[in-house]
Amino acid sequence: MDRIKVENFLNRLCRIRALVVGDLMLDEYLWGKTERISPEAPVQVVDVAREDLRLGGAGNVLNNLVTLGCQVEVASALGEDEDGRHLRRLLEAKEIATGGVFLSPGRTTSRKTRVLASNQQMLRIDRESRDPIDPALEQRLADYVRSAAGRCQVILVSDYLKGVLTEGLLKAIFEAGKTHGIPVVVDPKGADYRKYAGATLLTPNRKEAQAASGIAISDEASLVRAGRKLQQTLDLEALVLTRSEEGMSLFLRSGEEIHLPTEAREVFDVSGAGDTVLSLIGVGLAAGLSLDDAARVSNIGAGIVVAKVGTSTVAPAEILEVVGRQHPDTDLKIKDRQVLKGVLERERDAGKKIVFTNGCFDLLHVGHVKYLQHARRLGDLLVLGLNSDDSIQRLKGPKRPLIGQEERAHVLAALKCIDYVVIFDEDTPLQLIEALRPDILVKGGDYTPEGVVGKDLVESYGGKVELIQFVDGKSTTNIIERILEQYRDA
């Protein structure tokens, strides 16, 4: 997957607000070791060493979104019991507003207790209510969803069949999504998916898709039939069928099918992977990614979390680390403007002096290299603003550039003296300079200080302009003229 696109997507997550609607629960983990059999019955004895109580169910979707840096809202119902109160405290500790979380007398807040020894789950104990919420509570939740949807970019529905997501509430959710023009992504449960008609996308696993479609999934052909049947029957924009260690399959309304192999290096625990898929696909669509790209990012995230024990989350840095392994070193230096802005802010906070220069660099030659090496010595980091192909055509005519922007960027990124390359499409680098705020602005000696674009801006915050002389007789124009001369009669 394109690394720059992923970086740009992750950089936009802090501006995404997601509404999560579904079954909140507590996930309790009892960690210990087992070395003996009980004298009371033929079962292992687990000596518990530590306990962990986490947000589970729809709460793990919230955990994923918070870890990714998104803003979140939640709508759900809890029992008016100690577990319900504890769950609200966990939400508040993560600075998640609980205005959409309503208490229901007589209801039992869901708690799943998992007993683990040597990183293996040995037993799970469930305490919960599964009865549908009453009509009055359904109405309160529907009203909250209608209100919250107007300030969110996506609605994520996490259904565990614990009674919160009634057909009436689901209908209100889908109507709210349609009213505000935002995607509604559902992690479904049960065998009857008709209640999800109106969703943008569903993310069932293989077992769930088999039950809902009525098609026994035994091979690739039967999986395709099941996925296509569900997508067409419910008229979804897409269906993402997760396949555990085999990755995932995407069925689009257009009829296209995309099969993605797993990104997991080693599988320890698949619990919670569906929450990660739901979260990343949802915010991917909210951030403007295509269905294909949103699925690819979620596949990377799922591969990361299944390598962890217990329901887990994935951080942006972990996604970038995986994506980075798919690209050569030069590619890692080429950055999106907004991503680079954040990188340079951190470098500046660390006391680094940032040097910036820009140009076309069409047909790289020794004059360019000497110039860039000199510029790098003026500070701690050298950022090169590279004119795009469209920008060069406007500046130099339709016959230029000779080398496309992607090739030019990779050639320049291979130079040790360059730390980052960023492509800009404007005729001048002024907007880029405004975004990056370099300490030193460098141009060639054929400029006067007054003629350097961005001089006043850089000097306004204490930066300075440096002019560097080019190597005499070395230029792209001279190279072109020499080639034409030597090969004119060839």
Disulfide bonds with the S-S distance in Angstrom:
none
